[in-house]
Amino acid sequence: MGSTGDGETGSIDFVDQLVAAVSRRWRSSNDLQEVVDHQLWERDDRLTLIGEAARSQVYDARADIRRQVGEVPLFELAAIAHAVVYRTEGRWARSVPADAQYVFAGLSTRAISTLREIGLLLEQGYSFGARSRWRTLSEILVVARVLALGDRHSFTRYRLHRWIMLKDQRVRTGDSTWVSDEPTPEVMAARLRRRFGKDFDSPYGWAARITFRELRVIRPNWTHLHKLAETDEHDSRVHDAHHAVHGADALGLLGTVDAGYGMFHSGSSASGVLEVTRDSVRLFRQTLWALFEGCLKFSNERRPQILQGIVDGCALNLEENLGWRIVALDPVARDNYLSAIGDLLGPADLQGAST
């Protein structure tokens, strides 16, 4: 374990005192919990103070992160994107299917919410946790790009596929209760199979028509959707996100190691904050663009195109600015940058760029 901060010292002292008190009073193997509960009850006020101190330490971490790496500009982008999506509603032409507008609003809202969650974690120095939420954004991007390849019926299939997912979930959990006035998921799934075909009744059956046309695959899995979405540039980051999510993954241990000191830690760190921020901005920009494209294919309305350009330009500027900040603060990133442009610049120019 790494060294503890001042906010954790009180909890360690508390545990040491509790161990000593329990050790003096515990006599038999079957009354340990009773002794512990009694000692905790006697120290209830102290435990509350420890919680307040630990909470303050977490909130105070933002100032330290800001001092080391500067502001994390995700909330600015989320606010602009929210305003753009809000102003886009009702601006689509009648030629844009209602289901396409519904999916646009729903997935855009979820992407914005996820970006804000990432921002909260990064501002407190939890880049590993933020990376796990990054996985959600990458999956929204895949869905958005696949839908953009489809037709107006693809959005209807995607919206209604929730009944298939609900039916499958009830099978897995064994929960057969249903209190809604609507038909049960089993009844709705049977109706949808008759309407869209048996291939609809699969985890990604909503995309079956698209994958059959593009790949000659009638029962697609996530690999097929990923191939259609052409998101290979994000693969390494997506794999990092998988490791950040899965508790049984041994590589997930790396998320508890402070890169600067090589110690296990459970608190915040400036390590990786800017990099995850930049990657999040890029992914979010591509996701919003794809969601817009899914509706704009049915209409060339001027206002939505302008709104799309506004949020895309804002995100692109932030992404570029974050790249330069990383180069300025991280010697390794700066060396990699200079190495990458070495073939484009002469020796004199390269030397000047490094000073």
LOKOLDO-926948 format. One record per residue (C-alpha): x, y, z; residue in three letters; residue number from 1. Coordinates in steps of 0.5 Angstrom, whole numbers. Layout:
     x     y     z rest  nr
     X     Y     Z  ALA NUM
...
END
This chain:
     x     y     z rest  nr
     0     0     0  MET   1
     2     7    -1  GLY   2
     3    12     4  SER   3
    -4    15     7  THR   4
    -6    23     7  GLY   5
    -8    27    13  ASP   6
   -15    25    12  GLY   7
   -14    18    13  GLU   8
    -9    18    19  THR   9
   -15    19    23  GLY  10
   -19    13    21  SER  11
   -12     8    22  ILE  12
   -12    11    29  ASP  13
   -19     9    30  PHE  14
   -18     2    27  VAL  15
   -12     1    31  ASP  16
   -16     3    38  GLN  17
   -22    -1    36  LEU  18
   -17    -7    35  VAL  19
   -14    -6    42  ALA  20
   -21    -5    45  ALA  21
   -24   -12    42  VAL  22
   -18   -16    43  SER  23
   -18   -14    51  ARG  24
   -26   -16    51  ARG  25
   -26   -22    46  TRP  26
   -26   -28    50  ARG  27
   -30   -34    45  SER  28
   -30   -35    38  SER  29
   -37   -34    37  ASN  30
   -38   -27    40  ASP  31
   -33   -23    36  LEU  32
   -39   -19    32  GLN  33
   -42   -18    39  GLU  34
   -36   -15    42  VAL  35
   -35   -11    35  VAL  36
   -42    -8    35  ASP  37
   -41    -6    42  HIS  38
   -35    -2    41  GLN  39
   -37     1    34  LEU  40
   -43     4    38  TRP  41
   -39     7    43  GLU  42
   -35    10    38  ARG  43
   -41    12    33  ASP  44
   -39    20    34  ASP  45
   -32    19    32  ARG  46
   -34    15    26  LEU  47
   -38    21    24  THR  48
   -32    25    24  LEU  49
   -28    21    20  ILE  50
   -33    20    15  GLY  51
   -33    28    15  GLU  52
   -26    28    14  ALA  53
   -25    23     9  ALA  54
   -31    27     5  ARG  55
   -27    33     5  SER  56
   -21    30     3  GLN  57
   -24    28    -3  VAL  58
   -28    34    -5  TYR  59
   -21    38    -4  ASP  60
   -18    34    -9  ALA  61
   -20    38   -14  ARG  62
   -16    44   -12  ALA  63
   -10    40   -13  ASP  64
   -12    37   -19  ILE  65
   -13    43   -22  ARG  66
    -6    46   -20  ARG  67
    -3    40   -23  GLN  68
    -6    39   -30  VAL  69
   -11    45   -30  GLY  70
   -18    45   -32  GLU  71
   -22    39   -34  VAL  72
   -26    42   -40  PRO  73
   -32    37   -40  LEU  74
   -37    41   -37  PHE  75
   -37    46   -42  GLU  76
   -37    41   -48  LEU  77
   -43    38   -44  ALA  78
   -47    44   -43  ALA  79
   -46    46   -51  ILE  80
   -48    40   -53  ALA  81
   -54    40   -49  HIS  82
   -56    46   -51  ALA  83
   -55    44   -59  VAL  84
   -59    38   -57  VAL  85
   -65    42   -54  TYR  86
   -65    47   -60  ARG  87
   -65    41   -65  THR  88
   -71    38   -62  GLU  89
   -77    40   -67  GLY  90
   -72    43   -72  ARG  91
   -72    36   -76  TRP  92
   -76    36   -82  ALA  93
   -82    32   -83  ARG  94
   -78    27   -87  SER  95
   -74    25   -81  VAL  96
   -78    19   -78  PRO  97
   -81    20   -71  ALA  98
   -77    14   -69  ASP  99
   -70    17   -71  ALA 100
   -72    23   -68  GLN 101
   -73    19   -61  TYR 102
   -67    15   -62  VAL 103
   -63    22   -63  PHE 104
   -65    25   -57  ALA 105
   -65    19   -53  GLY 106
   -57    17   -55  LEU 107
   -55    24   -55  SER 108
   -58    25   -48  THR 109
   -54    19   -45  ARG 110
   -48    21   -48  ALA 111
   -48    28   -45  ILE 112
   -50    25   -38  SER 113
   -44    20   -39  THR 114
   -39    26   -41  LEU 115
   -41    29   -35  ARG 116
   -40    23   -30  GLU 117
   -33    23   -33  ILE 118
   -32    30   -32  GLY 119
   -34    29   -25  LEU 120
   -29    23   -24  LEU 121
   -23    27   -27  LEU 122
   -24    33   -23  GLU 123
   -23    29   -17  GLN 124
   -17    25   -20  GLY 125
   -20    18   -21  TYR 126
   -18    17   -29  SER 127
   -18    10   -28  PHE 128
   -26    10   -26  GLY 129
   -27    15   -32  ALA 130
   -24    11   -37  ARG 131
   -29     5   -35  SER 132
   -35    10   -36  ARG 133
   -31    12   -43  TRP 134
   -33     5   -45  ARG 135
   -40     7   -45  THR 136
   -39    13   -50  LEU 137
   -35     8   -55  SER 138
   -41     3   -55  GLU 139
   -46     9   -56  ILE 140
   -41    11   -62  LEU 141
   -42     4   -65  VAL 142
   -49     4   -65  VAL 143
   -50    11   -68  ALA 144
   -45     9   -74  ARG 145
   -49     3   -75  VAL 146
   -56     6   -75  LEU 147
   -53    12   -80  ALA 148
   -52     6   -85  LEU 149
   -59     4   -84  GLY 150
   -66     6   -86  ASP 151
   -72     9   -83  ARG 152
   -74     2   -81  HIS 153
   -67     1   -77  SER 154
   -69     6   -72  PHE 155
   -76     3   -71  THR 156
   -73    -4   -70  ARG 157
   -68    -1   -65  TYR 158
   -73     3   -61  ARG 159
   -77    -4   -60  LEU 160
   -72    -8   -59  HIS 161
   -72    -7   -52  ARG 162
   -78   -12   -51  TRP 163
   -73   -17   -53  ILE 164
   -68   -15   -48  MET 165
   -73   -15   -43  LEU 166
   -76   -22   -45  LYS 167
   -68   -25   -45  ASP 168
   -67   -21   -38  GLN 169
   -73   -24   -35  ARG 170
   -71   -31   -37  VAL 171
   -64   -30   -34  ARG 172
   -67   -28   -27  THR 173
   -73   -32   -27  GLY 174
   -77   -26   -25  ASP 175
   -84   -27   -28  SER 176
   -87   -21   -25  THR 177
   -90   -16   -29  TRP 178
   -95   -10   -27  VAL 179
   -95    -6   -33  SER 180
  -102    -5   -37  ASP 181
   -98    -7   -43  GLU 182
   -97   -14   -45  PRO 183
   -92   -18   -42  THR 184
   -85   -18   -46  PRO 185
   -86   -25   -48  GLU 186
   -92   -23   -52  VAL 187
   -89   -17   -55  MET 188
   -83   -21   -57  ALA 189
   -87   -26   -60  ALA 190
   -91   -20   -64  ARG 191
   -84   -17   -66  LEU 192
   -81   -24   -69  ARG 193
   -87   -24   -73  ARG 194
   -87   -17   -75  ARG 195
   -79   -17   -77  PHE 196
   -77   -24   -77  GLY 197
   -74   -29   -73  LYS 198
   -67   -26   -73  ASP 199
   -70   -20   -69  PHE 200
   -70   -24   -63  ASP 201
   -63   -24   -62  SER 202
   -58   -19   -58  PRO 203
   -57   -15   -63  TYR 204
   -63   -17   -68  GLY 205
   -65   -10   -69  TRP 206
   -58    -9   -74  ALA 207
   -60   -16   -77  ALA 208
   -62   -12   -84  ARG 209
   -56    -8   -84  ILE 210
   -51   -13   -83  THR 211
   -54   -18   -88  PHE 212
   -54   -12   -93  ARG 213
   -47   -10   -91  GLU 214
   -43   -17   -89  LEU 215
   -48   -22   -91  ARG 216
   -49   -24   -83  VAL 217
   -56   -25   -81  ILE 218
   -55   -26   -73  ARG 219
   -50   -21   -72  PRO 220
   -46   -20   -65  ASN 221
   -42   -14   -63  TRP 222
   -36   -16   -67  THR 223
   -40   -15   -73  HIS 224
   -43    -8   -71  LEU 225
   -36    -6   -69  HIS 226
   -33    -8   -76  LYS 227
   -39    -4   -79  LEU 228
   -38     2   -75  ALA 229
   -30     3   -76  GLU 230
   -28     5   -69  THR 231
   -21     1   -70  ASP 232
   -18     8   -67  GLU 233
   -21     7   -60  HIS 234
   -19    -1   -59  ASP 235
   -14     0   -55  SER 236
   -17     5   -50  ARG 237
   -24     1   -50  VAL 238
   -19    -5   -48  HIS 239
   -17    -1   -42  ASP 240
   -24     1   -41  ALA 241
   -26    -6   -40  HIS 242
   -20    -8   -35  HIS 243
   -22    -2   -31  ALA 244
   -29    -5   -31  VAL 245
   -28   -12   -29  HIS 246
   -26   -13   -22  GLY 247
   -24   -20   -24  ALA 248
   -19   -18   -29  ASP 249
   -12   -18   -26  ALA 250
   -10   -12   -31  LEU 251
   -15    -8   -27  GLY 252
   -10    -8   -21  LEU 253
    -6    -3   -25  LEU 254
   -11     2   -24  GLY 255
    -9     2   -16  THR 256
    -2     4   -18  VAL 257
     0    11   -18  ASP 258
     5    12   -24  ALA 259
     9    17   -21  GLY 260
    11    13   -14  TYR 261
     9     6   -16  GLY 262
     5     5   -10  MET 263
    -2     2    -9  PHE 264
    -7     8    -7  HIS 265
   -15     8    -7  SER 266
   -15    16    -8  GLY 267
   -14    21   -13  SER 268
    -8    22   -18  SER 269
    -7    27   -23  ALA 270
    -4    21   -27  SER 271
    -8    20   -34  GLY 272
   -13    26   -33  VAL 273
   -11    30   -39  LEU 274
   -10    24   -43  GLU 275
   -17    21   -41  VAL 276
   -20    28   -42  THR 277
   -18    29   -49  ARG 278
   -20    22   -51  ASP 279
   -27    23   -48  SER 280
   -27    29   -52  VAL 281
   -25    26   -59  ARG 282
   -30    20   -58  LEU 283
   -36    25   -56  PHE 284
   -35    29   -62  ARG 285
   -35    23   -66  GLN 286
   -41    20   -63  THR 287
   -45    27   -63  LEU 288
   -43    27   -71  TRP 289
   -46    20   -72  ALA 290
   -52    21   -69  LEU 291
   -54    28   -73  PHE 292
   -52    24   -79  GLU 293
   -57    19   -77  GLY 294
   -62    24   -78  CYS 295
   -59    29   -83  LEU 296
   -59    23   -88  LYS 297
   -67    24   -89  PHE 298
   -67    31   -89  SER 299
   -62    37   -91  ASN 300
   -65    42   -86  GLU 301
   -60    48   -85  ARG 302
   -61    49   -78  ARG 303
   -59    42   -75  PRO 304
   -53    42   -80  GLN 305
   -51    49   -77  ILE 306
   -52    46   -70  LEU 307
   -48    40   -71  GLN 308
   -42    44   -74  GLY 309
   -43    48   -67  ILE 310
   -42    43   -63  VAL 311
   -37    39   -67  ASP 312
   -33    45   -68  GLY 313
   -33    47   -60  CYS 314
   -31    39   -59  ALA 315
   -25    40   -64  LEU 316
   -22    46   -61  ASN 317
   -22    43   -54  LEU 318
   -19    37   -57  GLU 319
   -13    40   -60  GLU 320
   -12    45   -54  ASN 321
   -12    39   -49  LEU 322
    -7    35   -54  GLY 323
    -2    41   -53  TRP 324
    -3    41   -46  ARG 325
    -1    34   -45  ILE 326
     5    36   -50  VAL 327
     7    42   -45  ALA 328
     6    38   -39  LEU 329
     9    31   -40  ASP 330
    16    30   -42  PRO 331
    14    23   -45  VAL 332
     9    26   -50  ALA 333
    13    31   -52  ARG 334
    19    26   -54  ASP 335
    13    22   -58  ASN 336
    11    28   -61  TYR 337
    18    31   -63  LEU 338
    19    24   -66  SER 339
    13    24   -70  ALA 340
    15    30   -73  ILE 341
    22    28   -74  GLY 342
    21    26   -81  ASP 343
    17    32   -83  LEU 344
    22    37   -80  LEU 345
    30    38   -82  GLY 346
    35    37   -76  PRO 347
    35    45   -75  ALA 348
    28    46   -74  ASP 349
    27    40   -70  LEU 350
    32    42   -65  GLN 351
    28    49   -65  GLY 352
    22    46   -64  ALA 353
    25    42   -57  SER 354
    27    48   -54  THR 355
END
